[in-house]
Amino acid sequence: MSTVGLFSKRDWETQSERIPGLINIARIAILFSLLVIQIAGNYADSDGPLAIFPPAEFYSWAAVYGVLILVTVLKPEWQRQTLDLPNANAVADITMMMILTYMAGGIDSGFGILVLPFVATSCLLSHGRYPMLYASYAAMLIVLTMFLLGHISFMPFDVAHHSIITAALLIGACYLVAALTAFLASYLQAATESASKHQLAYRRVSGLNRLVLNRVQEAVIVIDAAQRVWLFNRQAKTYFPGLAVDKQENVFGDLVGRWRHQPDKAFETDIHIFQHAMHVRAVPLIQEQTELLMLFVRSLREVAAEALATKLASLASSPPIWRTKSATRCRPSAMPTICCWMAMPIPPKPSCTALSTAISNASTKCSKMCRCSISATASAASRLI
């Protein structure tokens, strides 16, 4: 039987393996963009340098971040850690982004927003686990950056209110992104598990259907109104070697026409297909908007041979002559049985004289043993002949 696969390999585990590669692309884009901005600022025609970052600190940061990217490209398995612990690779990205924000002058520079994508990727790499831990780590680095730059201090009146508001918004965004990403990752994980269960159930049912259909003596073919084949078993391939799924078979045109005339009624008929006499039993299958016709096809020659074999088997299994304990009658069944019971085999092609003699001897012995009349036994044996 040939079937069309309904499930493709697109589960959460497979898609999550692509996340490290996408993260590397984002890292390279950020690094090269910042390098272009820094170099363009250093060599711009102006009274003073327009570079956003201090040159020494920035190029040191770029070198460290470049090594991190190179390691993740050469050893991508470093990013695929067990789920028992938080992902160290994601923590490194959050740390590097906050160092960049510190070099740019703090949260007011706007570079702190670069931490949000890596908070999200951290939750994705951990399959939705530890969202609050990643968000809290980013919030701690934000507060530490503001403290080092003097935007907040232990003096209640010596604070930068604008920086505090910006930092509070950024911290809230970190928690919100972490929570949403964790929820989506958990939802996708649950959906993947459900899809895996349904896929396993489908494979079991499909395998069972394949086993059952292939053991059916008839050729089973499922077609639609356009005579397109949906399903068939191994025996159908014997009758129709060119049969294939999604292929239109015009030989079933008469059957489809009769089916469309009475869509809800099953029918049986004898037709000639490819110069072979076939017996066809058609059963409509109607499910919602799908209308199919299941054909059970059998060669009339095979049907006749099976009927003949059944008759021969019934003759061979005829019951022998029997007697009850108080028997006063003898019930003969067939001539081969009488001959076997009497231990007097008859030749395959006996003459009339020999056959009459054998019947007479059998009748005499049967009447002596079973106390039956000779005339009754002889008449029964004559009817068998």
C-alpha positions, 0 to 999 in steps of 0.5 A, a space after each residue: 500500500 502506498 500512502 502520502 506522508 502527513 507529517 514532516 520533520 518540523 518539531 521544536 527540537 529540530 527548529 531549536 537547533 537553528 537558534 545558535 546559527 541565527 544568534 551568530 548572525 545577529 552577533 556578527 551584524 551587531 559587531 560589524 555595524 558598531 565597527 563601521 560606526 566607530 571607524 566612520 566617527 574617528 575619520 569624519 571631517 569635523 572639529 572633533 572626533 564623532 566616535 561614540 565609544 572610547 577607541 581603546 575600550 571599544 576595540 578591546 571589547 570588539 576583539 573579545 566579542 569577535 573571539 566569542 563569535 569565532 568559538 561559537 562558529 567553530 564549536 556550535 555545541 557549546 551553545 547547546 547545553 543541558 537544561 538543568 542549568 542556565 545557558 552560559 552562552 546567553 549570559 555572556 551575550 547579556 554581559 557583553 551588551 551591558 559592557 557596551 552600554 557602559 562604554 557608550 555612557 550609560 542607559 541614556 545612550 540607547 544601547 541598553 536595548 540591545 540586551 533585550 534580544 539576547 534575553 529572548 534568545 536565552 529563554 529560547 535556548 533553555 526551552 522556556 526555562 529560567 526566564 526570571 533568572 535571565 531577566 534578573 541578571 540583566 536588571 542587576 547589570 543595568 543597576 550596576 552600570 548606573 551605579 558605576 556611572 554615578 547615575 544613582 548613589 546612596 544620596 537620595 537627592 544626588 540621582 539622575 531622574 531621567 536615567 532612573 526612569 529609562 532604566 526602570 523601563 528597560 528592566 520592565 522590558 527585560 522581564 516582559 520579554 523573558 516572560 513572553 518568550 518563556 510562554 511561547 517556548 513552553 507552548 511550542 514545546 507542548 504543541 510539539 509533544 502533542 504533535 509527536 503523540 499524534 504522529 505516533 498514533 498515526 503511524 500505528 494506525 497506518 501500519 495496522 491499516 497497511 497490514 490489514 489491507 495487504 492481507 485481504 485477498 481482494 484488490 482494494 482501491 480508493 478513488 475520488 470523483 475525478 478517478 484519482 487514486 488515494 490508496 491501494 493495497 498490494 493485491 491491487 498492484 497485481 491487477 493494475 501494475 501502473 497504479 500510483 497514488 494521486 494518479 488518475 485511472 480512467 479504467 474506473 470511469 464506468 464505476 465512478 459514473 454509477 457511483 455519482 448517480 447514487 452517491 450513498 448506495 453501495 453496489 456490486 457488478 461484473 466488468 471487464 478491465 484490461 480484458 479481464 473479467 472482474 467482480 467489483 464491490 463498491 462502497 462509498 466513503 463520505 466524510 465531511 467534504 470528502 467523498 471517496 469510493 472504495 473498490 474491492 476488485 476480484 478476478 472472476 477466474 479466482 472466484 470460480 477457482 475458490 468456489 470449486 476448491 470449496 466444493 472439493 473440500 466439502 466432499 473430502 471432509 464428508 463424515 464417515 459411517 457411524 453407529 450408535 450404541 443401540 444402532 439398528 440402522 447403518 447410514 452410508 455417506 459416500 462410496 469412498 467412505 464405504 469402501 474405506 470402512 469396509 477395507 475394500 478399495 475401488 479402482 479409479 475406473 472400475 467396470 460395471 461388473 466389478 462395481 456391482 460386485 463391490 456394492 453387493 459385498 458391501 451391502 452384505 457385510 453392512 447388513 450383517 454388522 449393522 442389522 440393516 436390510 440388504 435392499 436399503 443398503 443397496 439402494 443407498 449405494 446405488 444413489 451414491 453412484 
